[in-house]
Amino acid sequence: MIRSTTAFIIAALVANVSPLAAKDKAPRTVTVGIAAINDFHGTLEPPQQSVVVPDGKGDFIQVPAGGAAWLASAVDSVRAKYRYHLTVSAGDMIGGSPFSSSSFLDEPAIGVMNRIGLDFNAAGNHEFDSGTEELLRKQKGGCGQFSAIKPCQIESFKGAKFTFLAANTIKDDGSTLLPAYAIRSFGKGRMRVKVGLIGLTLKNSGVGQKPENVKGIRFADEADTANALVSTLKAKGTDAVVVVIHQGGRTTDPAPNGCPGLYGEIKPILDRLDTRVDLVISGHTHWDYVCEYGAINKDKHFLLTSAGLWGKMVTDITLEIDPIANKVVSRKAQQVIVQSPGYRASTAFIASRPEFPQFEPRKDVADYVATYVKAADVVAKRVVGRIAAPVDKLDGPLANTGGPLGNLIADAQLAATTGAGAQIALMNPFGIRRSLNADADGIVTFVDLFAVQPFRNRLVTVSLTGAEIKEALEQGFDANAPEQVLAPSAGFNFTYDRSNAIGSRITAINLDGAPIDPAKSYRVTISRFMAEGGDSFDAFTKGRDPVEGMMEIDALEAWLKAVPPRAAPQEVRAIDARPDLNALKRNAPPGQKYR
């Protein structure tokens, strides 16, 4: 009897406390995962490029990455971790794309993202490359023709299932060209949370564009626009505020999951952002980082991320949201490398790395991409010449310099414009999009060239004084845009010193072994994009007596055909007076060490 009574009391106690214990263990936060990418640039196939990461021993390793089908699997792996999730892109999803996408107005890039399940894309500057009417067609669908390329060549184009955002694209009537923000809700009842997203493009998205591409819109200040919308989102009950912006920074050392020495045009924007912002997903600079910005600015406690470019990485972001307090209580992020099959670079085979996740290509995306690649093959596989060896596009800290590939292109452009009196040709490294590949016999096809120079720019030869040439070179090192060291043609070289004040960083300029004369006039070849002040090189707009030449890609083809197999010039023409050993180390051929 005593035993039964005791058992009854214990059972009653358990019955009474269990609901309380269960209540104590009930989740107090809602977890929302975000899979973030940026600067996809219509990269349907693996780009034959790597993600470079520190090896923990003072050196770096290369991991082959990219390709839409592999990206789809990587995004799936991130989303599988979360009951509630978003997939977002921080701009330049289209434009500057490889032949298999750009030949079809980037319709397949939109189709890939529809299949991946993208939710939002903040418009980048390249979204405007074919004008606002074409951008709106990308969103809404249809086969209206707004450029020289015929739309709907392969299939009827239905448009993006995701939403383009751009809060700072202001039309003449004060409305926005694209939606300014979006709100997504997750959960139910008292555990329901709202995530607000503000999309921003560059305030200088119109720089370098043809006037007709951005007619009728202006690009407002990024921070002012975002700050004006934070209160709107909060008034609508959002618990988390996410800024998705096509602007970014760089770091002094490669660190995909850190941000050592963060610098660049994103910083002044971040320093002015409303403190109620929780997360900034960035892009544009093609850099990768994860940054607790509060460690840089103690008043700005938000997370900052960027996932590089070409779908080589996905940022896995976790937000823990307290629905009672209506705020984010913790956030974290890590990069997921979209590892794809190994490839042969100019100096070695870049093999897959077993210490990183291995992704299988998702079949539906792979099949879809194959349809467009096959359709482009007739033109793409035309043989255009031969090279002695593949020529790599420089990466990491040297991505803003031309290297041997920049030398090769500049030489081709000079040769193509001697009839216009050209003495110097200058190539902007940011216009070099991929390495120049070839088959085992050195044969180069049209698609190989197009991968390097996809912008369909014409060459322009103008007259500039020596002083104006120096001004243009100095603009590569000013504070108006990311640093860009112009790649010169043979016979022309210059020395720069970053430790000098802005405007005085070019310390020597020579043509054919002699210093240039500041007062003398020289004939200089550049792309039309640069001649119109693209990439903030305003000095080139001072050019006189312009003579328009052939397309950039045609000049490179003619140069390769002239002397098969053509070798890329290895000499250093843009000379760094104080070279960065970390940059040299990162770009060293396998086996070569810099300490």
Helices and strands as residue ranges (DSSP letters): H 2-25, E 30-37, E 49-54, E 60-65, H 68-79, E 84-89, H 99-102, H 107-116, E 120-122, G 125-128, H 132-140, E 163-165, E 169-171, E 181-186, G 189-191, E 193-200, G 211-214, E 217-219, H 222-235, E 240-245, H 266-272, E 279-281, E 288-292, G 293-295, E 303-307, E 313-322, E 327-337, E 343-344, E 349-350, H 363-380, E 383-386, G 396-398, H 403-416, G 418-420, E 424-427, G 429-431, E 443-445, H 446-452, E 458-465, H 466-475, E 487-488, E 492-496, E 506-511, E 514-515, E 521-527, H 528-531, G 534-536, G 538-542, E 544-551, H 552-562, E 574-576, H 581-586
